[in-house]
Amino acid sequence: MTRDDLNVFRSLNIDFNTIGLMEDSDPTRYFCDPVDWEPVGRIGCDGVHFILLPGDEAVYCVDPSMGEEGKYVLPVGGNFREFLSFVLYCKDANPLSQIWRLTEEGFRNLLAEDAAASWTGSEEYFAKKDAALAAIAETFDLAPVEPYHNVKALQAAFDPGILQFSDEYYDTLGMERK
């Protein structure tokens, strides 16, 4: 179901950049990418991107700048539709990439800062953002869902030991291969 939804998502005639899910026809590979990952989108900053893993419905955030073993790859949605409902709430995927390090108050402040910034941006950009969010909501029949506690629970229950990495990961971190 998640892969089917991802294909429908990719076929939408929207500006993916405006919601922090830039398309990547030839995605950059990072040392901390698990093997056999499939791109969902990238925010366009610091190498942060969202992926799917083989045989898994969850959406994961990969952040090469996290700098801490066990934190480079974390779940941000139990499945693609849940992930999209969180994007609808945040109006962008970027806040989802930061939940791991934020308190609830910090998360709320980030959303407030993003909302305030929308008043200073170009009208055309925010019209495209609103159109993208509306198309997602309509196409998938989704409503915005507050993500903070859901994502924190996913991340607390997540065992990073299930991830498989390339030799580059272990070499970069100076670790022995597991």
C-alpha positions in Angstrom: 0.0 0.0 0.0 2.8 2.5 0.9 4.6 2.0 -2.4 1.3 2.4 -4.4 0.6 5.6 -2.4 4.1 6.8 -3.1 3.6 6.3 -6.8 0.3 8.2 -6.7 2.0 11.0 -4.7 4.8 11.2 -7.3 2.3 11.6 -10.1 0.7 14.6 -8.5 1.1 17.9 -10.5 2.3 19.9 -7.5 5.4 21.8 -6.5 7.1 19.3 -4.1 9.8 21.8 -3.2 7.2 24.0 -1.4 6.4 21.2 1.1 10.0 20.0 1.8 9.7 16.9 -0.4 11.8 17.7 -3.4 12.0 15.0 -6.0 15.2 13.2 -6.6 15.6 11.3 -9.8 19.3 10.6 -8.9 19.5 11.0 -5.2 22.8 11.7 -3.5 24.0 8.8 -1.4 25.2 9.5 2.2 27.3 7.3 4.4 24.3 6.8 6.8 21.8 5.7 4.2 20.6 2.1 4.9 21.2 -0.3 2.1 18.4 -0.7 -0.5 16.5 2.5 0.5 14.0 4.1 -1.7 13.7 7.9 -1.9 10.5 9.7 -0.8 11.8 13.3 -1.0 14.4 15.7 0.4 14.1 19.0 2.2 17.0 20.5 0.3 19.1 21.3 3.3 22.0 19.4 5.1 21.3 16.2 3.1 18.1 15.5 5.1 15.8 13.2 3.2 12.9 10.8 3.7 13.1 7.2 2.6 11.3 3.8 2.6 13.1 0.6 3.4 12.5 -2.8 1.8 9.6 -4.8 3.3 8.7 -1.9 5.7 5.7 0.5 5.5 7.2 3.2 7.7 8.7 6.4 6.4 12.1 7.3 7.8 14.1 10.5 8.0 17.8 10.3 7.2 19.8 13.2 8.6 23.6 13.0 7.9 24.2 16.0 10.2 22.6 14.2 13.3 26.1 13.1 14.2 25.1 10.3 16.6 25.0 6.6 16.0 21.4 5.4 16.2 20.0 8.9 15.3 21.0 9.2 11.6 17.9 7.2 10.5 14.6 7.5 12.5 11.0 6.8 11.7 8.7 9.8 11.1 5.5 8.0 10.0 4.1 4.4 10.5 3.2 4.4 6.8 3.1 6.9 3.9 -0.4 8.1 4.5 0.3 8.8 8.2 3.5 10.7 7.1 1.5 12.8 4.7 -1.1 13.6 7.4 1.8 14.9 9.5 3.1 17.0 6.6 -0.4 18.4 6.2 -0.4 19.5 9.9 3.1 21.0 9.7 2.6 22.4 6.2 6.1 21.1 5.4 8.2 17.9 5.9 11.1 19.8 7.6 9.6 20.0 11.1 9.2 16.2 11.1 12.9 15.8 10.5 13.6 17.8 13.7 11.1 16.2 16.2 13.8 13.8 17.5 15.7 16.7 19.0 12.9 19.0 20.1 10.8 19.2 23.2 7.1 19.7 22.5 7.4 23.4 23.3 10.4 23.6 20.9 8.3 21.9 18.2 5.4 24.3 18.7 7.8 27.2 18.5 9.2 25.9 15.2 5.7 25.6 13.7 4.9 29.1 14.9 8.2 30.5 13.4 7.4 28.7 10.1 3.8 30.2 10.1 5.2 33.7 10.8 7.7 33.3 8.0 4.8 32.6 5.6 3.7 36.2 5.9 7.1 37.4 4.7 7.5 35.0 1.7 6.4 35.4 -1.9 2.6 35.1 -2.5 3.3 32.8 -5.4 5.4 30.4 -3.3 2.8 30.1 -0.6 0.0 29.7 -3.2 1.9 26.7 -4.6 2.4 25.3 -1.1 -1.3 25.6 -0.3 -2.2 24.0 -3.6 0.2 21.1 -3.0 -1.2 20.5 0.5 -4.8 20.7 -0.8 -4.0 18.2 -3.6 -2.5 15.8 -1.1 -5.4 16.1 1.3 -7.9 15.6 -1.6 -6.0 12.8 -3.4 -5.5 10.7 -0.3 -8.6 11.8 1.6 -6.5 12.9 4.5 -6.8 15.5 7.3 -3.9 17.0 9.2 -2.8 15.0 12.2 -0.7 16.5 15.0 2.6 14.5 14.7 4.7 15.3 17.8 3.6 12.5 20.2 3.0 10.0 17.4 6.5 10.5 16.0 8.1 10.6 19.5 6.4 7.2 20.2 7.6 5.7 16.9 11.1 6.8 17.6 11.1 5.6 21.2 10.0 2.2 20.1 12.5 2.0 17.2 15.4 -0.3 17.3 18.1 1.1 15.0 19.8 -2.4 15.2 17.4 -3.5 12.4 19.0 -1.2 9.9 21.6 -2.5 7.5 24.4 -0.2 6.5 27.2 -0.3 3.9 30.8 -0.6 4.9 31.1 3.2 4.4 28.9 3.7 7.4 31.1 1.7 9.7 34.3 3.2 8.2 33.0 6.7 8.6 32.1 6.2 12.2 35.2 4.1 13.0 33.2 1.1 14.1 33.5 -2.6 13.5 30.9 -4.0 11.1 27.9 -5.6 12.9 
